[in-house]
Amino acid sequence: MISSPDKVLFPADGITKRELAEYYQLVAPSLLPHLRMRPLTMERFPSGIDKKGFIQKDVSKGFPAWLERVEVPKQGGTVHHPLINDARALEWMANQNCITPHVWNRRVPDLEHPDLCVLDLDPPRDQPAAVRAAALAVRDLLAELGLPSWVKTTGSKGFHIVVPLDGSADVEAVAGFAHRVGAELVRRRPAELTQEFSKAERGGRIYVDTGRNGYSATFAAPYAVRPRAGAPVSAPCRWDEIASGAVSPRSFTLRNLAARLAEVGEVWGDLYDHPVALPRL
């Protein structure tokens, strides 16, 4: 049951809480395999995206008893993250005015061994051609290392590239590997790419963010709506669509994703069928 279904969450587009919830139910068959058993962080906007939202990790109090959750350590205590494992939990999530679900790159019960390595390309402004070229450079370097890769839009300015892992490497090893891949990319394309954390030091270059692989780090889940005008979606896509320029970081939205799925299906449907071990660099 969705409370206040007519609440407008995207004022410029007239998108209501009901429409957000209906979207998440529509994409549930494609989305849930990417959410199941992953600690989830909710990006919530109770007054709509034009007002300040907040990030919520802990659901230890005031939440339904049936909601699955996992207790994980943090400095000075623990956090009880929700686990969105079925359509009922997905509806509950939308009812919290959660626009974007962010997930870990690991799953319960083994939170020490990632099943994904994530690289996030973050340009300082909309640079479709440059960020597309950077994504292809990531793909090509990973291929040199014998690693398959999948790509999705961020729904913002860049792309996420992921490698499915077999669970043999721990968090520290995966984070270190991702950092070294980022360093090699920057070495090859220093005028275009950077690993500088400080925006002031990036000099207009695309940030190769490998920090999504840290212990409590997250990334926007596949098919997650982003809190921007137009309700863009972080949507899986194919490498040929990136290479041809057919897809840009905000090509897909809450209102066109149904047609996208009807046309191409779940292009990440076989992602977890091809896990690999990380090579030594």
C-alpha positions in Angstrom: 0.0 0.0 0.0 1.4 3.4 -1.1 0.6 6.3 1.3 0.1 9.7 -0.2 0.3 8.3 -3.8 -0.4 11.7 -5.4 2.5 13.4 -3.7 4.6 15.0 -6.5 8.3 13.9 -6.2 9.5 15.3 -9.5 7.8 18.8 -9.8 9.1 19.7 -13.3 7.7 16.4 -14.7 4.7 15.9 -12.5 5.9 12.4 -11.5 4.2 11.3 -8.4 5.0 8.8 -5.7 2.5 6.4 -7.3 4.3 6.6 -10.6 7.6 6.0 -8.9 6.2 2.9 -7.1 4.6 1.6 -10.3 8.0 2.0 -12.1 9.8 -0.1 -9.5 7.1 -2.8 -9.7 7.4 -2.8 -13.5 11.1 -3.3 -13.5 11.2 -5.7 -10.5 11.9 -8.8 -12.5 15.0 -7.1 -14.0 16.0 -5.1 -10.8 15.6 -7.6 -8.0 18.4 -10.0 -9.1 20.8 -7.0 -8.7 19.3 -6.0 -5.3 18.8 -9.4 -3.5 20.9 -9.8 -0.4 22.9 -6.7 -0.9 23.0 -4.2 2.0 20.9 -1.2 0.8 21.2 2.5 1.4 18.1 4.7 0.6 18.3 8.1 -0.9 15.0 9.6 0.2 13.2 12.8 -0.8 10.0 13.1 1.4 9.2 16.5 0.0 10.3 15.8 -3.6 13.6 16.3 -5.4 13.4 20.1 -5.3 13.8 19.9 -1.5 16.7 18.6 0.4 16.7 14.8 0.8 18.7 12.5 3.0 20.6 9.3 3.0 19.3 6.5 5.2 21.3 3.3 6.0 19.8 2.1 9.3 16.4 0.6 9.7 16.7 -0.7 13.3 13.6 1.1 14.6 10.1 1.9 13.3 10.2 -0.5 10.3 8.0 -3.5 9.6 9.0 -6.7 11.3 8.8 -8.7 8.0 11.5 -6.5 6.4 14.7 -8.5 6.0 17.8 -6.7 7.2 21.5 -7.3 7.9 23.5 -6.0 10.8 27.0 -4.8 9.8 29.7 -3.2 11.9 30.6 0.5 11.7 33.0 2.6 13.8 31.5 2.7 17.3 28.6 0.4 16.6 26.5 -1.4 14.0 24.1 -0.5 11.2 21.0 -2.5 10.2 20.7 -2.2 6.4 17.5 -3.2 4.7 17.6 -6.1 2.2 15.3 -5.7 -0.8 14.7 -9.2 -1.8 11.1 -9.3 -3.3 8.4 -7.1 -4.8 6.8 -6.4 -1.3 10.1 -5.0 0.0 10.5 -3.0 -3.2 7.1 -1.4 -2.7 8.0 -0.6 0.9 11.2 1.1 -0.4 9.3 3.2 -2.8 6.8 4.1 -0.1 9.7 5.6 1.9 10.1 8.2 -0.9 13.3 6.4 -1.8 14.2 7.7 -5.3 17.5 5.9 -5.6 18.6 2.6 -4.0 22.3 2.3 -3.5 23.9 -1.1 -3.0 27.1 -2.8 -1.9 29.2 -4.8 -4.3 28.8 -7.8 -2.0 25.9 -10.0 -0.8 24.8 -11.5 2.5 26.1 -13.8 3.9 29.6 -13.2 2.6 30.3 -9.5 3.0 34.0 -9.9 2.8 34.2 -11.1 -0.8 32.7 -8.9 -3.6 30.9 -10.4 -6.5 31.4 -7.2 -8.5 34.3 -4.8 -9.2 32.9 -1.3 -10.0 34.5 1.6 -11.8 32.7 4.9 -12.0 33.5 7.5 -14.6 32.5 11.0 -13.3 33.1 13.9 -15.7 32.9 17.5 -14.2 30.1 18.4 -16.7 28.1 16.8 -19.5 30.7 15.5 -21.9 29.0 12.7 -23.8 31.8 12.1 -26.4 34.6 12.3 -23.9 33.0 10.0 -21.2 32.0 7.5 -24.0 35.6 7.4 -25.1 36.7 6.9 -21.5 34.3 4.0 -21.0 35.6 2.3 -24.1 39.1 2.7 -22.8 38.1 1.0 -19.5 36.5 -1.8 -21.5 39.6 -2.3 -23.6 42.0 -2.3 -20.7 39.9 -4.9 -18.8 39.9 -7.0 -22.0 43.7 -6.8 -22.1 43.6 -8.3 -18.6 41.3 -11.1 -19.8 38.3 -9.6 -17.9 34.7 -9.4 -19.3 32.9 -6.1 -18.5 29.4 -4.8 -18.5 28.3 -1.1 -18.6 25.4 1.0 -17.5 24.5 4.6 -17.6 24.6 6.4 -14.2 21.6 8.6 -15.0 23.9 11.5 -14.2 27.0 12.4 -16.3 28.9 9.2 -16.6 29.0 5.4 -16.8 29.5 2.5 -14.4 31.6 -0.4 -15.7 31.4 -3.6 -13.7 33.3 -7.0 -13.7 31.6 -10.0 -12.2 33.8 -11.8 -9.7 34.0 -15.3 -8.4 34.4 -14.4 -4.8 38.0 -15.5 -4.4 39.2 -12.0 -3.7 38.4 -10.1 -0.5 37.3 -6.4 -0.3 40.9 -5.1 0.1 42.1 -7.0 -2.9 39.3 -5.9 -5.1 39.6 -2.3 -4.0 43.4 -2.4 -4.7 42.9 -3.9 -8.1 40.3 -1.3 -9.1 42.7 1.5 -7.9 45.6 0.1 -10.0 43.3 -0.2 -13.1 42.4 3.4 -12.5 46.0 4.4 -12.2 46.9 2.6 -15.5 44.0 4.4 -17.3 45.3 7.7 -16.0 48.8 6.9 -17.1 47.6 6.1 -20.6 45.3 9.2 -20.9 46.6 11.8 -18.5 45.1 14.7 -20.3 41.6 13.3 -20.1 41.4 11.2 -16.9 42.4 11.7 -13.3 42.2 10.0 -9.9 42.3 13.3 -8.0 39.7 13.1 -5.3 39.5 16.9 -4.9 37.3 18.4 -7.6 39.5 21.5 -7.6 42.5 19.4 -8.6 40.8 17.6 -11.5 41.4 20.3 -14.0 38.3 19.5 -16.1 39.3 15.8 -16.4 37.1 12.8 -16.0 37.4 11.3 -12.5 38.0 7.6 -12.5 36.3 6.7 -9.2 37.4 3.3 -7.9 36.2 4.0 -4.4 32.9 2.2 -5.0 34.7 -1.0 -3.9 35.5 0.0 -0.3 33.9 -1.9 2.6 30.9 0.3 3.1 30.9 2.0 -0.3 27.8 1.8 -2.6 26.8 2.5 -6.1 23.4 3.3 -7.7 21.7 0.0 -8.4 20.9 -1.0 -12.0 17.5 0.4 -12.9 17.6 2.9 -10.1 15.9 6.3 -10.7 18.1 9.3 -10.0 16.9 12.5 -8.3 17.1 14.8 -11.3 14.6 16.5 -13.5 13.3 14.0 -16.1 13.8 11.1 -13.6 16.8 9.6 -15.4 17.6 5.9 -14.7 20.9 4.2 -14.2 20.2 1.6 -16.9 22.2 -1.4 -18.2 23.2 -1.0 -21.9 25.4 -2.8 -24.5 28.9 -1.9 -25.4 27.9 -1.4 -29.1 25.4 1.2 -28.0 28.2 3.1 -26.2 30.6 2.8 -29.2 28.0 4.0 -31.7 26.9 6.9 -29.5 23.3 5.5 -29.4 23.3 5.7 -25.6 24.4 8.6 -23.4 24.4 8.8 -19.6 20.8 10.1 -19.3 19.3 8.3 -22.3 16.9 6.3 -20.2 14.2 7.6 -17.8 11.4 6.4 -15.6 9.0 7.0 -18.4 10.9 5.3 -21.3 12.5 2.4 -19.5 9.4 0.1 -20.1 9.8 0.5 -23.9 13.5 -0.1 -23.5 13.0 -3.4 -21.7 10.3 -4.4 -24.2 12.8 -3.7 -27.1 16.1 -5.2 -25.7 15.2 -7.1 -22.5 17.5 -7.3 -19.5 20.9 -6.8 -21.1 22.6 -7.6 -17.8 20.6 -10.9 -17.5 23.7 -13.1 -17.9 26.1 -10.9 -15.8 26.4 -13.3 -12.9 26.9 -16.3 -15.3 30.5 -15.2 -16.1 32.3 -14.7 -12.8 36.1 -14.4 -13.0 39.1 -14.3 -10.7 41.1 -11.1 -10.6 44.4 -11.4 -12.4 47.7 -10.3 -10.8 48.9 -7.0 -12.0 
